Amino acid sequence: MSRLAILIVAAGKGVRAGGGVPKQYSRLLGKPMLRWTLEAFAGYPDALIQVMIGPDQQALYDEAVAGLVLRPVGIGGATRQESVRRGLELLEPEAPDLVLIHDAARPFVSPKVIDGVIEALEAGADGAVPHVPVSDTLRKMEDGRLVTVAREGLLRAQTPQGFRFGPILKAHRAFAAREVTDDTAMGELAGLTIVATAGETNNMKVTTPEDFTTAQIFLAARLGDSRTASGFDVHKFGPGDHIWLGGLKIPHSEGLVGHSDADVALHALTDALLGTIASGDIGQHFPPSDERWRGAASSIFLDHAAALVRAKGGTIVHVDVTILCERPKVGPHRDAMRARIAEILNIPVEHVSVKATTTEGLGFTGRREGIGAQAVATVRLP
C-alpha cells in the first residue's frame, strides 16, 4: 500500500471572516476551524500529517491542536505556493509515495472526496483533484457591458489536491518563480497527468463572515444530536488553610476532605460531561480506592471527560456550574474560574458560566460544614 502524506496549508493571515485572528483559528461552534479540518482526516491514522502555519501563529496553533498527536509544525512562506513547497520539503525525508495538499479553510471535506482522490492516484494518475460543476449563471464585463459566459464544461476545483510525491515536489522547485493559483496549475506546468474526481458542494472554502454563518448552520445540522446532562458533588470541610474550587487554589480557614483535591465544582462538571455520553460517573473512571488519584488535581478528571466527548466526535457547546456555600465568597474568583475551566475544556470562556448561591443558613452548607456544586453540560454529537 502506498505511503500517504497529508499537507495542511494553514499559514494565511486573512481576517476577512472577522474575530481578529486568521480565519483558520476562528471558531465554528466553539472549535477552531483548523481543528475541524484536522479531524476530517482522523480516518487516516497511518498518514503523515504536516501542518504549515504562519511565523507568528504558534500560540494559536498550540491551542487549536491541543490533545492531537501530530508531526512538528512547519513555518510557511509569504504565499500559499511557498508554504506548500516548504511543507513538501519537510516531508521529503519521510519518502511518502502520495501527498494530499489541503486548505485549512475547507473543514467539511468528506472521506468520500478524500478516498476518491487517493483511488485515482493509486490507479496511476500523476495528480487527482476534486471538482464540482459550476451551477450559477456566469457573466463578465466586456467593453463596459455584461456578457453571459457559457457554463457548460466549467468546473470549480477543490482540495485536497493529490499527487505522486516526487513529481509535485520537483514541479514546485522547478517553477518556484512562477505564480500559480493552486497545485494543479503547478502540476500542469510540469506536464503531469491530472484527472478530475468528484467533489462535493459541502466541501466549501470558509472565508467571509457569510461563509462562517453558512458553516455554523451546516455544522449544527450535522451535529444534530444535542445532549444535556447534570452533575452534583459535595465535600465536607476539614483541617487546612486552602481549598481547590473551580480549578483555583483559594486561601481559606479550612480545607475540603477528599481522595483527590476535592474540587466540588470540577467534580460536578466532570460528571455532567460524562453524562452527556452515558459514560458513567467520575468514580468509575477514577476510583477513590486507587492510590494514583490521592491528592490528584481535578483538572485531570475534567480533561479526561472532555477527551471522551471529543473521541466520540462531540463538541462541548456550553457548561454551567453553580456552587453552593456560605464561605468563601465566590464572586471575587468567578472570572478566574471561568477562564480556568475554559482552558481545561479548550472552549471559549463565553461558553462557561459559574454562579454561586448560599442556602440561607439551611442544611450542611448553611451550617458551613462543607461545599456543594451542581453542573450542567450541553454537547453536540454526530
N, C-alpha and C positions, 0 to 999 in steps of 0.2 A: 504494500500500500504506500502511496506517495506521502512524503513528509510535508505537512501543511504549516504555513506561517500565515498569521493574520496581522496586518499592519493597520492600526487605527490612527488616523491623522486628526489630532486634537490641538494643534498649535495656533489656531486662529485667534485673533484679538477682537473679533466682531462683537459689538454690544447692541446691535440693532434690535435684538429681542427685548432689551430693557433689563433692569435689575442691576446694572452697574458692573457686571462681570462678563467675561467672554461667554458666548451663548452655550458652549458645551458644558459649562458649570452651572447654568441656570437650572432651576428645579422644575421638574414635572411631577406633580402630586407628591411633593416633598423630597424627591430624589434627584440628584444631579443628572442631567441628560447623558453625560458621558457614562455614568454607571448603567443606565438603561441600555446604552449601546453595547457596553462590555457584556452585560448579562444576556444580550441577544445571542452571543457566541458561546454561552455556557455549555451547549450541547457538543462542543468540540474540545474536550478536555486534553487531548493529546497535541493540540495545535500550539505552536509558538506564538504567543500574543505580544506584539511590540506596540507600545503607545508612544506617540510623539507629541510633546507639549511645548508651549512657549517658554522662553527662558525665565520668565517671572511668574510662572504658574504652579510652582512646586507645591505650595501650601494648599491651593485649591485642588490640585490633583490628589494629594495625600488624603484630603478629606473625602473626595469623591469615591476613591477606590478602597477606603478602609475595609479591611477584612478579606479582600480579594488577593489571591496569590498570582502575581504577575512578574514578568521579566523586569529588570531595572528600566525605568522610563528613559526615553531619549529626548533630546532637545532639538526641536525643529528649526527650520530656517525662516527667512523673511517671506517666503512664498510657500504655498502648498507643494509645488513642484520640488522645491529644495528639501522640504520636510520629508517627502516620500523618498527621495534619493538617500537622505541621511538614514532613514529608517531601514531601507533595503541594505545599506552598508552595515548597519548594526546586526542585521540578521545573517549576513553573508557567512560568518564563521560557523553558523549552525547548519549550513548547506541544505536548506529546505528545497524540495522539488517544486512546490507550488506556493504562490502567495496571493492572498486576497487583500486588496487595498480598499479600506472602507472609511467613509467620513463619519466623524463622531456625531455630526448633526443629523444622522439617519438612525434613530434609536429603535425603529419599528421593523427592521429587516427580519424576515421570517426564515426559519430553517428551509422552507421550500425554495426560496430565492437563493439562499446560500448553497444548498445542495445542487441546484441547477447549474450554478457556475462551476462547482467542483466537478460535476459529472462531465461537463463539456471539456474541461481541461484533461480529465482522465481519458476522454475519448480521443485526444490527440491535438486539440486546438492550442495555438500559442497563447491565446487570450480569450476570455469569455466575459461578457458584460450584460447585466440585466437591462432590459429596455421595456418601456410601455408606450403604446401608440399615443400620438397626440390627438386629443379629443376636442379641444377648443378650436373655434374658427380663428385662423391666423391672418393678420394683416401687417403691412409695412408701409412706411411713408416713402412715396416716390414722387419727386418733383412737387412736393408740397401737398400731395393728396394721398388718401388711404387706398391701398391696393390689396385685394384679397389674395392670399397665397394658398395654393392647393396644399392640403394637409395629407393627402394620400401618400403613404410610404414614409411619412415622417415619424420619428421615434424619439422619446426622451430617455437619455442614458441615466442610470442609477449606479449605486455602488452596493455591494463590493464588486470591484473590477478585478477579475482573477487572471493570473498569468503564470507561465512557467518562469521560475525564479531567475535563472541565469539570463535569459533574453531580455527581460524587462529591466534588470539592473544594468545590463550592458547598454540598453537604449537610454536610460536616464543619464548614464555617464557620457555617452557619445553626444547626446543632444541637450546637455545641460544649459547651453546658451540660448536654446530656442524656447520661447514662451508658448506653452500649450495649456488648454483648459482642463484636460484630465489625462489619466494614464492611457486611455485608449488612443488618444491623439499621439502620445509619445510612442506607443507601440506601432502605430501606423507609420510614423517617421522611420522606424527601423524595419518596416516591411513585414511585421508579424501578421500571422493569420488570426483574425479576431472574429468570433462569432457572437451573435445576439442570443441571449437566453431570456426567459420570461421574467419580467419584473412584476411588481405589484403597486397599485396606487397607494396603498398604505405605507409603502416604503418611502415616505415623504422626507424631504430635507427641511428641517425646522430652522428657520432663520429670523422671521419677523414676529412682532407681537401677535399678529393674526395667526401665524403658524403655531405659535405656542398655545393659543386658545384652542385651535383645532386639535392639537396634540393632547391637551388636557382632556378634552371631550372623548377623544379616541381611547385614551388610557382608562378613563373612568368607566367606559363601556366594556373594555377588555377585562378590567379587573372588576367584574360585576358583582362578585360575592363580597359584600361588606359585612364584617362581623364585629360585634362589640361584646366585651366581657369585663367582668369586675374582679377585683381582688381586695382582700382585707387582712390586716395583721395587727397584732398588739405585742408590746413588750413592757415588762414591769421595770420600775426604777430599782437601782441597787447602788452599791458604792462606786464612786468615780467622780471625775471632775470635768467630764465632757460627754456628749452623745454624738452619734452619727445620725443625721437626718437629711433626707433628700440629697444624699451624696456629699454632704458637708460635715466637717468636724466643728461642732458648736460647743463652746465652753458652757458648763452647767454645774450646779451644785451636786448633781447625782449623775450616774451613768445608767445605761439601759442593759438589762441582763439578757444575754442570748448566746447561742453557739457561735454565730458569726459576729459581725459588728452591730447587729440588732437594729439596723436601719429600717424602721417600720414602713417608711414611705416607699423605698425601693423594693422592699419585700412585697408590699401590696401591688405595686406596679408590675413586678415580675410575674406574679400570679395572674394578673389581668391579661398580660400578653400571652402567657401560656394558655389561658382560657380561650383566646381567640382561635387557636389552632388545636384545641382539645388535647393538649399535651400534658395533662395532669397538673400538679402543683409544685411549688418550689421544693417541698420536702422530698418529692420523688427524684428530682434531679440533683439535689444537694442534701442528702440525708444528715440530720443532726448527729447521727451515730458515727459519721465519717470524720475522723480527726483532721482530714485535709482541710475541712472548712471551719475549723475552730479559729475564731477571730478574723475570718476572711472578710474582705471588702465586699459589700453587697453589690457594688458596681459589676463584679464578676457575674453575679446571678442575672442581673438585668441585661448585660451584654449577651449572655448565653441565650436568654429568651428571645431577644431581638434577632440573633443569628438564626434561631429556629424558624422564626417568621420569614426571614429573608430566604432561607433554604427552600421554603415552600412557594417561593415567588411572590410573597406578600409585601405590602407596603404599609408602614405604620403611618396612619393618617393623623391621629390626634391622641394625646393622653391627658388625663385629668386626675390629679391627686388631691385628696382632702385629708389634712392632718388634724387629729382631734387631741387637744391638750390644753392645759391651763398655763403651763410653762414648759419650755422657754417660749418667748414671743417669736412667731414665725415670720411676721411681716418684714423685719429688717433683713431677713435672709431669703425672701421669696424669689427675687430676681436671680440671685446666685444659684438657688436650687433649680430653677427653670433652665438656666444655662448649663448646669452640670448634667441634668437629665437629657437635655437635647444633645449634648456632647456624647454621652454614652450610647444613645439611640441613633446618632447620626441623622437627626431630623432638625428642621428649623425650630428655633426657640419659640416662634409664633405658634407652633403646634403643640406646645407644652403649657399646661395650666397647673398651678399649685395654689391651693386655697387652704385656709385654716379656720378652725372654729373651736370654741370651748363647749362644754356640756352644762354650763350654768351651775357648776358645783355638783352635778349629779353623776353617779356611777364612779368607776375606778379612775377615769380621767379627771373627773371633778374633784375627787379626793387626792389627786396628784400622786396616784400610785403607779402610773405608767402612761404610755402614749399609744394611741391607736391611729391607724390610717386606712383609708379606703381609696381605691383607684379604679378608673375606667379607661379602657384602651379600645380604639377602633382601628381596624386594619382592613385593607382590601386585598383579596386573594384572586388568582386567576380562576 
